[in-house]
């Protein structure tokens, strides 16, 4: 069997193992080790298995992952989700669909200090779903809003997925964070637009609530200064060059700890739970990174990336035509895989192709994460849909799926804008860093 063909077989085998429920790290690591053994025998495989796992997670830059994970865990204990929801609701909740738009805004702000989509869905959902149910919102709209709004936690910095992409491609994490700001804001605005169109077509799905007074609005504003301060220090510090992304993650973790402590959300029990949760999430990510490293050793030995470049050059397709095929591949893949698995499995394979086509890696990273967001809410395996379903146990999955399609259309529109106008991503990084 030719080496590139073996690479394709290995890629398909990894996809199949993940599809039937094998852990992502085990699937990629096992295929990588067996494929490398087939190509290089026992001696080469023993060396890779001995050094690969250590080399995969040893670099200092990887310390940013546990720090940002810990920042998100502590933020969830600080009670910030309720404060964020209340302040946005005070200003727009009285409008038709206002509570749903409030949920999107709360997800965007909480995602900015959490960095995890699933954590954002679970945390904001506990606040927003009962509130929308109490005011007569259609469950298809309320659950879909929480699921879609949670995807903003993947893109709006600090994002663990952007960190992993940056480490895989040796791209600047700081530039990825800055480049994600405008696409993240654009995503929140398009989601709000999808909600407004939905409630205009079907007014009964999202009735307005009682209008808050200015005194109430100002009172709620005073409750969220911590969120603004923490986000400004972490992202503003990177933006202004005060500290590196790793240093910013450390500052954010300490800041989130202090906010949780000041809010009374930390005691001996919750502190231990936070530490164990952070360690568990970090261990899971690192385990996947080790599997991905073994898989990438195998792919590089097969020469599959070089073959892809040669085939693309010979095909006569233009760069944007190739990009369209890559995006179509990601959208289909997102229907069956979670975002982290997609990035770790495909980015090392596609990065040489992207470089050969002279696409900017920062721009491509934001595009990849945006497509991964679509996968988080795309049936049948959209992870956010299952998290929302777990929060509303008596609700059939069909109800959640029925309400999600306007948000998927909003995501497709955002993706088209980012592809057509790359400066939406690159303007801030090129003017500040």
N, C-alpha and C positions, 0 to 999 in steps of 0.2 A: 504494500500500500504506500503510495506517495505521501511524503510528509504533509503537504498542504491539505490533502484529502483527509489524512488522519486528524489534522487540526479541526476540520469541519465536523468530522465524526465526534471528536471530543466535545466540541461546542454543543452539538445536538444532544449528546449524552448528558452533559451538565444541565441543559434545559429540561430534559426529560426527568432527571432525578429530582430537580426542584419542583417540577409540575406534579410529581406523585407524592410530594410531601417531605422529601429529604431535606435536612437543614442545609442552608445555602453554603456555609463554610465547609461542611463535610462533602457536599456534592462536588464543589469546585476542587477541593483539596484531593479527593480520591481520584477524580478524573485526571487531574494534573499529575499526580504521582504515578498512576498507572501508565499514562501516556508518555511521561518522561522515561519511565523504565523501559517501555517498548522501544524508544528511540536510542537510549544511552546505556542500558544495562544497569546492573546492580551498583557498580562503583559510583557512577554519576548520580544515580538516584539517592544513594546513601548520603552523598555530599549535600545534595539539595535539601533532603529532609532534615539533615543536621543543622544546616546554616540558614535555610530559607525562612522558617518561622521566626527566628530571632531577628534576621535582617528586615523582615516585613514590618515589625512594630518597634524596632529599636530607635529609629531617628528621633531626635529631640522634638522636631516639629509635630510629631504625633501626640505629644503631651497636651496639645490644644483640645483633643477629643474629650478626655475625661473631665477637663476643666469646664468646657461648655456644657457637657452633660450634667455636671454638678450644679452649674448655674441654673439650668432649667428645673432640676429637681427642687432646689431650694426656693426658686420663684413660685413653684406650685404650692409650697407650704406657707408662703407669705400672704395668701389671701388676695393676691393682685387681680385674679380673674373677676371676682365679684365687683371690685372697685372699677375696673375697666368697663365692665358691662354697664354699671350704674351711670357712669359719667356720660357715655355715649348715648345711652337710652334717655337721659335727661334732656338732651338736645334734639334728638330726632325720633324718639320712640312714639311720639303722638301722631306722626305721619303714617299713612297707609304703608304697610310693610316695614315700618320703622324698627320694630324689634328684630326683624331678620337682618336689616342693614346694621343694626347695633351689634348683632352677633358676628357679622363679618368684620366689623371694626375691632371688636374685642379680640377676635382670633388673630387679626393682623398685629395688634399691639402685644398680645401675649406671646405670639410666635416670635416677636422680636427679642424677647428675653428668655425664650424657652428653646427654640431651635429644633423642636420635634413636632411633626405633624400629629402623630398618634396622641402624644401628651396634650397637645392643644385641643384636639377634638374631645378627649375625655374630660379635661378640666373645664373648658368653656361649656361643653354640653351639659354638665351638671348644673350650671347656672342658667343657661339660656333655654333649654328644652322645657323645664317646668314653667318658666315665665311665659313662653309663647303658648304653651298649652292652656295656661290660666286665662289668657286673653283671646282664646278662640282661633288661634292660627291653625291652618290645615297642617296635619302632621307630615304630609309629603313635602311641604315647603320648609317647615321648621327643621326636620331631620336632615334634609338635603343641604340646607344652609350651614348647619354645623359641620357636616362632612366636607363640604366644599371650602368653607372658611378655614378649616383646619389645615388644608393644603398650603396655606400661606406660611405656616410655620416651617415648611421645607425650604422656602425661597428667601423670605425676609431674614436678613442677618441678625444674629449669628445663626448659621445653619450647619448642622452636623454633616448633611449631605454635600454642601459646598466645600466643607473642610476635607472630606474624603476625596472628592473630585480634584481639589487642588493638590492634595498629596499624591494622587495617582498620576497626575499629568505634570507635576512640578510647576504648577501655576501659582501665582501670588494669591494667597488666601485673602489678604487685605483688598486686593483689586476685585476679587470675586464678590466679597461682601459689599463693597461700594457699588459695583456694577449691578447688584441685585436690588438696590433700593428702588429705582424707578420701575422696573418690571414688577416688583412686589406691590408698590402703590397702584400701578396700572391694573394689576390683578384684582385688588380690593375694589377699585372703582368699577371695573367691568362686572364683578359679582353684584355690586350694588345696583348696577344698571339692569342686570338680569332679574333681580328681585322686583325692581320698579315696573318692568315690563310685565312680569308674571302677575303682580297684584293689580295692574291696570286692566289686564285681560280678564282676571278673575278676582274681583274685589273682595270676595268672601274669604279668600285664602290668607289675607294678612290685614286685619282691621287695625285702625289706629288705637292708641291708648290715651290716657289722660295727660294733658300737657303740663310739664313741670314749670314752676316759677323760676325767675332768675336767681332768687335766693337759694333754691334747691340745686340749681345748676352749679352755682359757685361753690356750694358746700361739697358737691361731688367732685368738683375739680380739685379741691384741696386734698382729696383722698388718693389722687393718682400722681402726685408730684414725684413719688419714688420711682414709678415706672419711667417717667420722662428722664429723670436724673440717671437712672441705671443705663438706659439705652443710649443717652447722650454721651456718657462717659465711655462706654464700651465701643460703640461705633464711631462717635466723634473723636475718641482718642486715636483710633486707627486712621480715620479720615485726615486728621491734623498731623499725623506722624509722631504723636506723643509716645506710643508704644506699639510693639509688634502684635500680631494676632494672638500669639501665645500669652504675652503679657496682658493683653486685653481680656483674654479668657480668665486669667487668674484674678484680675480686678473684678470682673463680672461675677465670678464664683463667690468671692469674698463679699461683694456688694449684695448679692442675692441672699447670702447667709445672714448678713446684718439686717436686711429688710425682714426676713422671715423671723429672726429673733425679736426684732422690735415689734412686730405684729403679734407676737405671742404664739406663732405657729410652730415654734421649736421647743421641745422638751427632750428629756433623755431618750424617750421612745422614738419620737419622730426624727431626732437627729440620727439615731442608729439606722432607722428605716431609710433615711435619705442617703446615708453612706452606703448601705447595702444595695439600694436601688442604683446609685451611681456606679458602683463597682460592677453590678450585674449587667447594666447596659453597656458599659465600657468593655467588659469581657466579651459580650456578644459581638460588638463591632470589631474588636481586635481578632476574635476567632474567625470572623468572616474575612478580614483582611489577610490573615495567614492563608486561608484556603484560596483566596484570590491570587496571592503571590505564587503559590505552587502551580495554580492553573496558568498563570501568565508565563512562568518558566517554560511550561509545556508548549504554549502557543508560540512563543518566540522561537523555540527550536523547530517547530513545524514549518516556519516561514510563511504562515497564513497571512499575517498583516502585509508582507511584501507582495504576496500574490494578489491580494485585494487591490493594492495600489496599481499594480501592473494591469489588472483587468479593467480597472476604472479608466486608466489612461488609454487603453486600447478600445474602450467602448465608444469614445467620442462624445460622451455625455458632458455637459457643462457643469461647473461647480454647484450651481443652484439646483440642477436636476438631481445630482448626487445627494445634495442635502435633503431634497424632498424625499428621496428613497430612504435615507437614514431616519428621517422623522416618521415616515410611515412604518418603518420597522419598529421604532420605539413605541409608537402608539399601540400597535398590535401586541408587542411584548408586554406593555403595561397592563393589558387586560388579564394577564396570567401571573405576573410577578410583582413583588413589592419594589419600591424605588431604589432602596439600597442594593438589592440584588442586581437590578438592571445596571446600575452604575458600575458596580464592581465587576460584573461579567462582561460588559460590552465596551466600556471606555478604554481599557488597555488595547483592545483590538482595533478600535476606531480612531484612536488618537493619531497614529501614523498617517492614516488616510486624511484626516482633517488638516494635519500639518502640510501634507503634500498638496492639498487643495488651497493652501494659503488662507485658511480661515483662522480668525483670532481665537485662541483657546479660552480666553475669558468669556467671549461672546458665546462660544459653543457650550461652555459649562452652564451658563444661564439657560440656554436653549434646552440642554439635556435635563436640567432640574425642572424646568417648566413642563416638559413632556412627562417627566416622572410624576409631577403633580396630577396630570390628567389621569395617569394610571392609578393613582390613589383613590379616585372616585369613579373609575370605569368598571362596570360589571364585566365578568362575574366575580373577580378577585380583588376589587377595590378595597384596600385595607380599611380606609376611613368609613366605608359603608358598614363594615362589620363592627367597628368600634361604636358607631352610633346605634346600631341594632342592639348591641349589648347594653347600652344605656336605656333603651326603650324595649324591654324584653317582650312585651305583648304586641309589638308592632311587626307586621309582616314585612319581609325584606322588599317585597314588590312595591310597597308604599315609599320606601326610601329611594329605590331605583327610579320610580316614576317622577320624583321631583328633581332628580339630579341633572337631567338633560339640558336645561337652560344654562347651568353652570359649566357643563362640558363645552357647550357652544361658546360661552364667554372665554373659556381657556383656549379654544381653537383660534378665536379671533385674536387673543393676546399673542399666541404663538406666531400667527401670520404677521402681526405688527412687528414683533421682535426680529423676524427673519427679513422682512422688507426694509426695516429701519434699524440697522445694527447700532446706530448711535444712541438709541434708547438704553442700550446696555453700556456702551463704551464711552459715552460723554463724560460721566463723572470720573471714572478711573483715569481718563486721559488728561483731565484738567486738574486733578488733585494729587496724583501719585506718579 
